[in-house]
Amino acid sequence: MAELTWNEALAVNQPEMDETHREFVDLLTRLESALDRPPAEVAPCLEELLSHTEQHFGQEERWMAAVGFAPQNCHSYQHAQILEVLREVHKRCVEQGDLENVRLLVPGLAQWFPGHALAMDAALAMTMAERGFDPATGEVQRPIEAEAVPITGCGGSSCS
């Protein structure tokens, strides 16, 4: 049984972000379905999830920089934590054949992702829309003013 499946309740109404999130959920589901196989067959699924997540988070980091997030912000901090865990679990899977940590990772990510997407990513999507940011071109129609304080929180109304 899948720990997490894509559904429209996870959408943040930013097409590029929603597509990337759909891909993340699909890769997590693929990894989950491989957990009954030997480590050598699980590792490529885990590596694909790791690679996608590095690109996914890198993309969001670039978007945050473009719309006025400070380099150090809580959204970026969460990305760094997740990547650190993914890299360590991947390393242990490849080097030691450790699947126990992969088995813990899958439900952990499945539990973490909806909250992250619907809070932090939704706030980023809202900020992108407010600033008239086009993710395809990187153009910002309403850039922040030079003297504006960079966003250090997640960008949501309850977190500045």
Secondary structure, DSSP 8 states (H G I E B T S, - for coil): --S----GGG--S-HHHHHHHHHHHHHHHHHHHHTTS-HHHHHHHHHHHHHHHHHHHHHHHHHHHHHTB-SS-HHHHHHHHHHHHHHHHHHHHHHH---HHHHHHHHHHHHHHHHHIIIIIHHHHHHHHHTTEETTTTEESS---TTS--B-S-SSTT--
